[in-house]
Amino acid sequence: MVKINFGVSEFTKHFLKMRLWVGRQMDIHESGELPCITEIKYRNPDQANPQKYNFLNYTDVRESRYYTIPAVNFNIISSLSFNGVGVRSEDVVLIWIKERQEWIAVRHYKWPDTSLSMYPHTNESEKGPYSLDDYCKDMICKAYEIDLNKSEDPSKIEPSKLEKIIS
């Protein structure tokens, strides 16, 4: 089992004492099928702006220890929600899971305060893990600035190999 720890939201850090901090965590099985990411209204690929970065996987509550994992992030939505109360942002984080030898997708939500969040004490939450659909695979290619032929599946190519591909 691989544990992904997204850390503590800035909202939680600001409003709660450290002893109440809880990192948002997700367990990912090292093998087996994942459901495909669905029900997403994607932006035009030119507006999604995928960015590769190093995801900080925290190993303690105070966030003083972590290791990095290659990731790609792209924005889906930033809109008014719940009858105009608050602005919600939603993005997708694609994370390379070495133990699975594949990229996984996680939906990340951010609300203006905890009253709209899915979990108490934080204004952020995640859903997943998911396998990648074609749009997510395109976002990997766009982030790494590569052009793969249709027979190659970027969701199974490790980041160090993607870096070496020349389009």
Backbone as a chain_set.jsonl record, in Angstrom:
{"seq": "MVKINFGVSEFTKHFLKMRLWVGRQMDIHESGELPCITEIKYRNPDQANPQKYNFLNYTDVRESRYYTIPAVNFNIISSLSFNGVGVRSEDVVLIWIKERQEWIAVRHYKWPDTSLSMYPHTNESEKGPYSLDDYCKDMICKAYEIDLNKSEDPSKIEPSKLEKIIS", "coords": {"N": [[0.847, -1.182, 0.0], [0.582, 2.158, -0.888], [1.006, 5.259, 0.582], [-0.288, 8.421, 0.208], [0.218, 11.677, 1.192], [-1.283, 14.668, 1.355], [-0.816, 16.822, 2.89], [-1.392, 19.62, 5.173], [-3.956, 21.982, 4.883], [-3.653, 25.498, 4.102], [-5.644, 27.014, 5.288], [-6.37, 25.424, 7.507], [-3.938, 25.465, 8.909], [-3.874, 28.124, 9.623], [-6.165, 28.564, 11.211], [-6.417, 26.523, 13.137], [-5.011, 24.886, 16.03], [-1.743, 23.402, 16.162], [-1.811, 20.787, 17.197], [-4.217, 19.82, 16.332], [-3.96, 19.504, 13.669], [-4.384, 17.678, 10.731], [-3.179, 15.795, 8.152], [-4.295, 15.445, 4.809], [-4.934, 12.348, 3.584], [-4.346, 9.546, 1.367], [-4.77, 6.207, 0.454], [-3.169, 4.005, -1.756], [-3.429, 1.173, -3.662], [-0.902, -1.178, -4.55], [-1.241, -2.677, -6.802], [-3.718, -3.799, -9.21], [-6.905, -2.914, -10.712], [-7.929, 0.441, -11.324], [-10.692, 2.687, -11.021], [-11.736, 4.57, -13.861], [-11.117, 8.031, -14.27], [-13.887, 10.143, -14.255], [-16.823, 12.053, -15.238], [-16.018, 14.717, -15.56], [-15.893, 18.023, -16.542], [-13.98, 19.115, -18.788], [-11.644, 21.732, -19.487], [-10.865, 23.576, -22.476], [-8.038, 22.166, -23.994], [-5.973, 24.017, -24.442], [-6.389, 25.892, -22.483], [-6.07, 24.582, -20.1], [-3.495, 24.445, -19.047], [-1.327, 22.562, -18.118], [1.062, 21.678, -15.659], [4.208, 20.42, -14.82], [5.596, 19.207, -11.792], [7.188, 18.751, -8.559], [5.605, 16.765, -6.378], [5.014, 17.068, -2.954], [5.233, 14.613, -0.713], [4.211, 14.208, 2.359], [5.616, 12.988, 5.399], [5.188, 13.35, 8.047], [3.157, 14.998, 10.582], [3.797, 17.675, 11.141], [4.88, 18.496, 8.831], [7.574, 18.569, 8.304], [9.134, 16.634, 7.27], [9.45, 14.969, 4.205], [9.119, 13.404, 0.972], [9.756, 13.696, -2.523], [7.605, 13.324, -5.373], [7.233, 12.792, -8.82], [4.889, 14.803, -10.59], [1.945, 16.061, -12.298], [-0.078, 18.858, -12.759], [-3.266, 20.198, -13.49], [-5.71, 22.717, -14.14], [-9.215, 22.548, -13.692], [-11.642, 23.868, -13.056], [-12.883, 26.971, -11.855], [-15.156, 28.382, -10.108], [-18.337, 29.923, -9.23], [-20.329, 28.43, -6.742], [-22.848, 26.385, -5.123], [-25.322, 27.96, -5.174], [-24.167, 30.446, -5.653], [-22.656, 30.946, -3.394], [-19.56, 31.357, -2.365], [-16.397, 30.591, -3.909], [-15.294, 27.917, -5.741], [-12.512, 25.896, -6.414], [-11.186, 23.537, -8.661], [-8.986, 21.013, -9.473], [-6.907, 18.677, -11.265], [-4.626, 16.31, -10.208], [-1.969, 14.567, -11.404], [-0.153, 11.827, -10.546], [2.913, 10.119, -10.373], [3.171, 6.807, -9.57], [5.456, 4.849, -8.369], [5.492, 2.226, -7.391], [3.317, 1.071, -8.666], [4.003, 1.464, -11.238], [2.822, 3.374, -12.922], [0.94, 6.338, -13.84], [-1.387, 8.014, -11.763], [-4.617, 9.516, -11.277], [-5.896, 12.219, -9.354], [-8.549, 13.985, -8.023], [-8.693, 17.298, -6.944], [-10.115, 19.499, -4.645], [-10.92, 22.812, -3.656], [-12.208, 25.011, -1.29], [-13.68, 28.152, -0.184], [-13.962, 28.202, 2.585], [-14.332, 26.043, 5.514], [-17.006, 25.292, 5.724], [-18.081, 24.525, 3.32], [-16.632, 22.39, 2.573], [-15.797, 18.892, 2.082], [-14.841, 17.636, 4.292], [-14.364, 17.997, 7.86], [-12.548, 20.674, 9.458], [-10.87, 21.445, 7.383], [-10.394, 23.158, 4.27], [-9.976, 21.931, 1.946], [-10.062, 19.057, -0.21], [-9.727, 15.706, -1.513], [-10.36, 13.368, -4.165], [-10.204, 10.045, -5.283], [-7.965, 7.271, -5.819], [-7.681, 7.408, -9.438], [-7.659, 5.824, -12.687], [-6.147, 7.045, -15.723], [-7.863, 9.006, -18.158], [-8.197, 9.715, -21.713], [-7.881, 12.491, -21.989], [-6.395, 13.224, -19.693], [-4.057, 11.817, -20.249], [-3.222, 13.221, -22.486], [-2.628, 15.617, -21.203], [-0.347, 14.957, -19.76], [1.464, 14.58, -21.869], [1.442, 17.18, -22.904], [2.444, 18.661, -20.717], [5.019, 17.617, -20.528], [5.913, 18.347, -22.917], [5.876, 16.72, -25.262], [5.216, 14.593, -28.106], [3.522, 11.86, -28.57], [3.049, 8.85, -30.473], [-0.112, 7.315, -31.232], [-0.034, 4.663, -30.375], [1.502, 4.492, -28.141], [1.305, 4.609, -24.627], [1.147, 7.156, -22.44], [0.546, 7.012, -19.731], [1.828, 4.887, -18.646], [4.496, 5.359, -18.782], [7.447, 6.125, -17.183], [8.406, 9.154, -15.457], [11.161, 9.958, -15.774], [11.848, 8.783, -18.203], [10.021, 10.064, -19.88], [11.086, 12.606, -19.836], [13.279, 12.29, -21.451], [12.344, 11.927, -23.998], [12.264, 13.214, -27.203], [10.48, 15.443, -29.06]], "CA": [[0.0, 0.0, 0.0], [1.304, 3.427, -0.973], [0.267, 6.319, 1.261], [-0.054, 9.765, -0.29], [-0.207, 12.659, 2.182], [-1.366, 15.965, 0.7], [-0.448, 17.871, 3.837], [-2.415, 20.387, 5.87], [-4.304, 23.174, 4.112], [-3.292, 26.793, 4.7], [-6.774, 27.387, 6.139], [-6.23, 24.679, 8.756], [-2.76, 25.989, 9.613], [-4.163, 29.458, 10.13], [-7.25, 28.617, 12.179], [-6.402, 25.466, 14.155], [-3.742, 24.64, 16.723], [-0.987, 22.336, 15.507], [-2.193, 19.451, 17.669], [-5.414, 19.418, 15.604], [-3.658, 19.368, 12.252], [-4.435, 16.348, 10.133], [-2.906, 15.819, 6.718], [-5.251, 14.725, 3.984], [-4.198, 11.179, 3.103], [-5.009, 8.619, 0.458], [-4.058, 4.946, 0.276], [-3.215, 3.523, -3.132], [-2.966, -0.209, -3.774], [0.249, -1.325, -5.446], [-1.669, -3.361, -8.029], [-5.164, -3.864, -9.376], [-7.558, -1.921, -11.567], [-8.494, 1.645, -10.734], [-11.758, 3.227, -11.865], [-11.288, 5.673, -14.725], [-11.6, 9.349, -13.867], [-15.066, 10.44, -15.068], [-17.693, 13.16, -14.841], [-15.267, 15.964, -15.501], [-16.08, 18.946, -17.656], [-12.645, 19.634, -19.022], [-11.425, 22.967, -20.239], [-10.137, 23.448, -23.725], [-6.653, 21.82, -23.634], [-5.112, 25.194, -24.457], [-6.634, 26.654, -21.261], [-5.825, 23.751, -18.913], [-2.18, 24.837, -18.552], [-0.711, 21.538, -17.267], [2.396, 21.995, -15.149], [4.865, 19.335, -14.084], [6.205, 19.69, -10.554], [7.48, 17.705, -7.59], [4.605, 16.651, -5.324], [5.617, 16.822, -1.646], [4.498, 13.591, 0.024], [4.63, 14.427, 3.743], [5.717, 11.785, 6.23], [4.843, 13.681, 9.43], [2.094, 15.993, 10.716], [4.342, 19.036, 11.117], [5.324, 18.717, 7.455], [9.017, 18.843, 8.264], [9.761, 15.551, 6.497], [8.7, 14.587, 3.026], [9.895, 13.054, -0.214], [9.069, 14.224, -3.7], [7.121, 12.395, -6.382], [6.877, 13.532, -10.036], [3.452, 15.02, -10.745], [1.453, 17.051, -13.256], [-1.295, 19.456, -12.258], [-3.964, 21.096, -14.413], [-6.915, 23.303, -13.601], [-10.459, 22.191, -14.358], [-12.727, 24.826, -12.871], [-12.875, 27.953, -10.778], [-16.49, 28.923, -10.369], [-19.274, 30.084, -8.133], [-21.058, 27.188, -6.516], [-23.841, 26.424, -4.054], [-26.159, 29.147, -5.34], [-23.366, 31.666, -5.603], [-21.944, 31.1, -2.122], [-18.177, 30.904, -2.379], [-15.748, 30.178, -5.142], [-14.668, 26.601, -5.628], [-11.575, 25.567, -7.483], [-11.009, 22.104, -8.812], [-7.948, 20.656, -10.42], [-6.54, 17.27, -11.291], [-3.209, 16.055, -9.974], [-1.521, 13.28, -11.925], [1.01, 11.479, -9.724], [3.595, 8.886, -10.753], [3.274, 5.856, -8.468], [6.535, 3.941, -8.758], [5.121, 0.858, -7.035], [2.361, 0.609, -9.67], [4.587, 1.748, -12.551], [1.861, 4.12, -13.729], [0.408, 7.587, -13.338], [-2.764, 7.967, -11.272], [-5.258, 10.832, -11.226], [-6.583, 12.58, -8.122], [-9.277, 15.258, -8.125], [-8.434, 18.153, -5.783], [-11.115, 20.55, -4.496], [-10.588, 23.829, -2.662], [-13.354, 25.861, -0.996], [-13.243, 29.345, 0.543], [-13.903, 27.914, 4.02], [-14.642, 24.646, 5.83], [-18.438, 24.986, 5.69], [-18.425, 23.925, 2.031], [-15.72, 21.288, 2.328], [-16.291, 17.545, 2.319], [-14.27, 17.157, 5.547], [-14.231, 19.054, 8.862], [-11.22, 21.22, 9.786], [-10.064, 21.795, 6.217], [-11.153, 23.688, 3.147], [-9.525, 21.198, 0.764], [-10.298, 17.618, -0.172], [-9.317, 14.973, -2.701], [-11.078, 12.14, -4.531], [-9.404, 9.175, -6.13], [-7.234, 7.452, -7.075], [-8.312, 6.999, -10.682], [-6.802, 5.64, -13.86], [-6.206, 8.217, -16.593], [-8.594, 8.979, -19.417], [-7.388, 10.256, -22.811], [-7.565, 13.902, -21.732], [-5.287, 13.248, -18.718], [-2.852, 11.372, -20.958], [-2.803, 14.367, -23.296], [-2.05, 16.628, -20.302], [1.03, 14.526, -19.484], [2.245, 14.908, -23.065], [1.545, 18.637, -22.998], [3.33, 19.122, -19.644], [6.389, 17.197, -20.852], [6.18, 18.884, -24.257], [6.185, 15.607, -26.166], [4.15, 14.164, -28.995], [3.625, 10.406, -28.721], [2.088, 8.278, -31.42], [-1.28, 6.768, -30.528], [0.205, 3.317, -29.848], [2.208, 4.61, -26.863], [0.451, 5.049, -23.531], [1.969, 7.931, -21.506], [0.23, 6.707, -18.337], [2.704, 3.79, -18.216], [5.89, 5.75, -19.0], [7.935, 6.839, -16.007], [8.784, 10.535, -15.74], [12.533, 10.115, -16.253], [11.836, 8.43, -19.621], [9.31, 11.118, -20.582], [12.024, 13.731, -19.951], [14.265, 12.011, -22.494], [11.695, 11.868, -25.313], [12.376, 14.444, -27.975], [9.417, 15.513, -30.087]], "C": [[0.889, 1.242, 0.0], [0.429, 4.483, -0.319], [0.695, 7.662, 0.688], [-0.605, 10.727, 0.759], [-0.13, 14.04, 1.546], [-1.007, 17.116, 1.626], [-1.666, 18.566, 4.415], [-2.694, 21.654, 5.069], [-3.88, 24.438, 4.845], [-4.39, 27.283, 5.628], [-6.642, 26.718, 7.51], [-5.056, 25.203, 9.566], [-3.059, 27.324, 10.274], [-5.156, 29.44, 11.292], [-7.217, 27.548, 13.28], [-5.024, 25.336, 14.79], [-3.068, 23.428, 16.094], [-1.43, 20.946, 15.949], [-3.45, 18.934, 16.97], [-5.174, 19.229, 14.113], [-3.732, 17.911, 11.817], [-4.176, 16.512, 8.642], [-3.949, 15.01, 5.983], [-4.499, 13.582, 3.31], [-5.051, 10.306, 2.201], [-4.145, 7.365, 0.348], [-4.257, 4.464, -1.157], [-2.641, 2.119, -3.169], [-1.848, -0.295, -4.812], [-0.091, -2.058, -6.737], [-3.192, -3.351, -8.084], [-5.691, -2.729, -10.223], [-8.054, -0.743, -10.745], [-9.652, 2.095, -11.619], [-11.21, 4.392, -12.681], [-11.891, 6.987, -14.219], [-12.742, 9.733, -14.809], [-15.762, 11.686, -14.549], [-16.946, 14.472, -14.666], [-15.588, 16.773, -16.746], [-14.748, 19.647, -17.867], [-12.669, 20.967, -19.746], [-10.829, 22.616, -21.592], [-8.683, 23.147, -23.361], [-5.699, 23.017, -23.623], [-5.271, 26.043, -23.196], [-6.273, 25.886, -19.99], [-4.479, 24.049, -18.26], [-1.55, 23.782, -17.636], [0.724, 21.914, -16.905], [2.989, 20.771, -14.471], [5.556, 19.963, -12.874], [6.536, 18.493, -9.672], [6.457, 17.775, -6.459], [5.323, 16.337, -4.019], [4.739, 15.836, -0.885], [5.003, 13.624, 1.464], [4.628, 13.124, 4.533], [5.464, 12.078, 7.703], [3.851, 14.839, 9.444], [2.631, 17.421, 10.609], [4.897, 19.419, 9.75], [6.802, 19.089, 7.368], [9.765, 17.768, 7.475], [8.844, 15.16, 5.339], [9.671, 14.045, 1.984], [9.088, 13.508, -1.421], [8.713, 13.11, -4.676], [6.804, 13.232, -7.63], [5.356, 13.608, -10.207], [3.186, 16.052, -11.833], [0.13, 17.56, -12.701], [-1.937, 20.274, -13.374], [-5.307, 21.493, -13.831], [-8.131, 22.87, -14.401], [-11.448, 23.341, -14.279], [-12.391, 25.793, -11.734], [-14.179, 28.698, -10.948], [-17.262, 29.174, -9.088], [-20.035, 28.784, -7.969], [-22.022, 27.362, -5.349], [-24.63, 27.732, -4.091], [-25.375, 30.443, -5.155], [-22.615, 31.892, -4.315], [-20.544, 30.518, -2.262], [-17.688, 30.482, -3.744], [-15.026, 28.868, -4.891], [-13.636, 26.486, -6.737], [-11.398, 24.057, -7.491], [-9.907, 21.881, -9.826], [-7.687, 19.161, -10.335], [-5.035, 17.195, -11.092], [-2.919, 14.654, -10.494], [-0.209, 12.96, -11.224], [1.595, 10.157, -10.204], [3.724, 8.007, -9.516], [4.256, 4.765, -8.899], [6.153, 2.476, -8.502], [4.123, 0.257, -8.032], [2.93, 0.699, -11.084], [3.561, 2.388, -13.482], [1.489, 5.428, -13.033], [-1.007, 7.338, -12.836], [-3.3, 9.397, -11.256], [-5.966, 11.002, -9.89], [-7.275, 13.914, -8.366], [-9.078, 16.032, -6.828], [-9.442, 19.307, -5.79], [-10.644, 21.536, -3.433], [-11.77, 24.788, -2.544], [-12.868, 27.088, -0.23], [-13.177, 29.14, 2.058], [-14.354, 26.48, 4.266], [-16.121, 24.313, 5.702], [-18.856, 24.325, 4.377], [-17.59, 22.692, 1.716], [-16.384, 19.947, 2.622], [-15.839, 17.004, 3.676], [-14.189, 18.291, 6.553], [-12.767, 19.481, 9.006], [-10.343, 21.512, 8.585], [-10.959, 22.342, 5.117], [-10.726, 23.022, 1.834], [-9.864, 19.722, 0.916], [-9.887, 17.014, -1.512], [-10.231, 13.774, -2.91], [-10.179, 11.333, -5.448], [-8.908, 8.002, -5.317], [-8.022, 6.9, -8.267], [-7.243, 6.643, -11.711], [-7.049, 6.829, -14.784], [-7.095, 7.993, -17.812], [-7.703, 9.624, -20.484], [-6.987, 11.705, -22.581], [-6.381, 14.017, -20.763], [-3.972, 12.816, -19.377], [-2.317, 12.493, -21.85], [-2.139, 15.442, -22.431], [-0.619, 16.262, -19.903], [1.918, 14.902, -20.662], [2.466, 16.412, -23.181], [2.519, 19.175, -21.938], [4.79, 18.795, -19.945], [6.822, 17.655, -22.244], [6.653, 17.806, -25.229], [4.968, 15.284, -27.013], [4.334, 12.671, -29.243], [2.666, 9.938, -29.808], [1.005, 7.552, -30.617], [-1.062, 5.373, -29.935], [0.927, 3.356, -28.503], [1.272, 5.197, -25.808], [1.291, 5.816, -22.511], [1.69, 7.616, -20.037], [1.113, 5.591, -17.772], [4.192, 4.128, -18.368], [6.37, 6.565, -17.809], [8.487, 8.211, -16.388], [10.203, 10.718, -16.281], [12.645, 9.755, -17.746], [11.091, 9.48, -20.45], [10.216, 12.332, -20.805], [12.967, 13.557, -21.122], [13.671, 11.963, -23.903], [11.815, 13.224, -25.994], [11.302, 14.416, -29.049], [9.949, 16.027, -31.384]], "O": [[1.826, 1.352, 0.791], [-0.757, 4.592, -0.63], [1.878, 8.002, 0.68], [-1.759, 10.607, 1.169], [0.957, 14.526, 1.234], [-0.906, 18.262, 1.187], [-2.807, 18.165, 4.185], [-1.762, 22.325, 4.626], [-3.763, 24.442, 6.07], [-4.101, 27.904, 6.65], [-6.785, 27.371, 8.544], [-5.166, 25.368, 10.781], [-2.554, 27.617, 11.358], [-5.014, 30.204, 12.246], [-7.939, 27.676, 14.269], [-4.005, 25.638, 14.168], [-3.733, 22.54, 15.562], [-1.423, 20.016, 15.141], [-3.724, 17.735, 17.009], [-6.081, 18.838, 13.379], [-3.192, 17.026, 12.482], [-4.865, 17.269, 7.958], [-4.429, 13.997, 6.491], [-3.549, 13.808, 2.56], [-6.281, 10.319, 2.254], [-2.93, 7.455, 0.168], [-5.362, 4.508, -1.697], [-1.503, 1.895, -2.758], [-1.851, 0.421, -5.813], [0.708, -2.055, -7.674], [-3.862, -2.949, -7.133], [-5.02, -1.717, -10.428], [-8.533, -0.904, -9.622], [-9.608, 1.909, -12.835], [-10.32, 5.112, -12.229], [-13.045, 7.027, -13.793], [-12.587, 9.658, -16.027], [-15.347, 12.288, -13.559], [-17.213, 15.238, -13.739], [-15.556, 16.258, -17.864], [-14.437, 20.64, -17.209], [-13.587, 21.277, -20.506], [-10.353, 21.502, -21.814], [-8.136, 23.819, -22.487], [-4.724, 23.023, -22.873], [-4.385, 26.833, -22.871], [-6.18, 26.481, -18.916], [-4.341, 23.917, -17.044], [-1.264, 24.083, -16.478], [1.488, 22.4, -17.738], [2.335, 20.15, -13.633], [6.034, 21.096, -12.93], [6.199, 17.356, -10.004], [6.445, 18.728, -5.68], [6.157, 15.432, -3.978], [3.635, 16.177, -0.463], [6.091, 13.129, 1.757], [3.755, 12.274, 4.359], [5.517, 11.168, 8.53], [3.714, 15.568, 8.462], [1.968, 18.285, 10.036], [5.335, 20.552, 9.549], [7.222, 19.825, 6.475], [10.905, 17.979, 7.063], [7.628, 15.04, 5.493], [10.885, 14.207, 2.101], [7.872, 13.68, -1.336], [9.413, 12.104, -4.791], [6.169, 14.28, -7.513], [4.638, 12.63, -10.001], [4.071, 16.809, -12.232], [-0.69, 16.774, -12.227], [-1.242, 20.963, -14.12], [-5.955, 20.718, -13.127], [-8.094, 22.827, -15.63], [-12.024, 23.748, -15.288], [-11.695, 25.442, -10.781], [-14.303, 29.55, -11.827], [-16.893, 28.704, -8.012], [-20.349, 28.114, -8.953], [-21.999, 28.388, -4.669], [-24.599, 28.511, -3.138], [-25.871, 31.407, -4.573], [-21.989, 32.939, -4.151], [-20.38, 29.298, -2.273], [-18.46, 30.074, -4.611], [-14.248, 28.737, -3.946], [-13.867, 26.928, -7.862], [-11.457, 23.399, -6.453], [-9.897, 22.484, -10.9], [-8.187, 18.476, -9.443], [-4.272, 17.924, -11.727], [-3.545, 13.68, -10.076], [0.742, 13.738, -11.3], [0.865, 9.189, -10.417], [4.323, 8.418, -8.522], [3.922, 3.882, -9.689], [6.461, 1.599, -9.309], [4.101, -0.961, -8.213], [2.404, 0.085, -12.013], [3.436, 2.019, -14.65], [1.689, 5.603, -11.831], [-1.744, 6.542, -13.417], [-2.535, 10.361, -11.226], [-6.558, 10.062, -9.36], [-6.659, 14.861, -8.857], [-9.27, 15.489, -5.74], [-9.605, 20.0, -6.794], [-10.043, 21.144, -2.433], [-12.271, 25.308, -3.541], [-11.766, 27.074, 0.318], [-12.419, 29.828, 2.742], [-14.721, 25.777, 3.325], [-16.463, 23.136, 5.58], [-19.876, 23.638, 4.328], [-17.817, 22.025, 0.706], [-17.397, 19.877, 3.317], [-16.394, 16.018, 4.161], [-13.97, 19.438, 6.163], [-11.86, 18.707, 8.699], [-9.16, 21.806, 8.759], [-12.145, 22.017, 5.05], [-11.071, 23.491, 0.749], [-9.943, 19.203, 2.03], [-9.722, 17.719, -2.507], [-10.8, 13.235, -1.961], [-9.476, 11.89, -6.291], [-9.401, 7.769, -4.213], [-8.9, 6.049, -8.12], [-6.097, 7.085, -11.63], [-8.047, 7.535, -14.64], [-7.079, 6.921, -18.418], [-6.58, 10.033, -20.188], [-5.88, 12.108, -22.937], [-5.472, 14.816, -20.986], [-2.913, 13.377, -19.097], [-1.106, 12.687, -21.955], [-1.199, 16.102, -22.873], [0.224, 17.142, -19.727], [2.993, 15.473, -20.481], [3.562, 16.858, -23.52], [3.33, 20.052, -22.236], [5.685, 19.589, -19.658], [7.94, 17.388, -22.686], [7.667, 17.949, -25.913], [3.841, 15.653, -26.681], [5.193, 12.264, -30.026], [1.617, 10.54, -30.036], [1.209, 7.221, -29.449], [-1.833, 4.948, -29.075], [0.958, 2.349, -27.796], [0.545, 6.155, -26.068], [2.073, 5.204, -21.784], [2.519, 7.923, -19.18], [1.142, 5.373, -16.56], [5.05, 3.283, -18.112], [5.767, 7.581, -17.466], [8.976, 8.406, -17.501], [10.421, 11.552, -17.16], [13.442, 10.353, -18.469], [11.474, 9.76, -21.586], [10.126, 13.001, -21.834], [13.409, 14.536, -21.724], [14.409, 11.958, -24.888], [11.496, 14.256, -25.404], [11.226, 13.48, -29.845], [9.201, 16.151, -32.353]]}, "num_chains": 1, "name": "protein.A"}
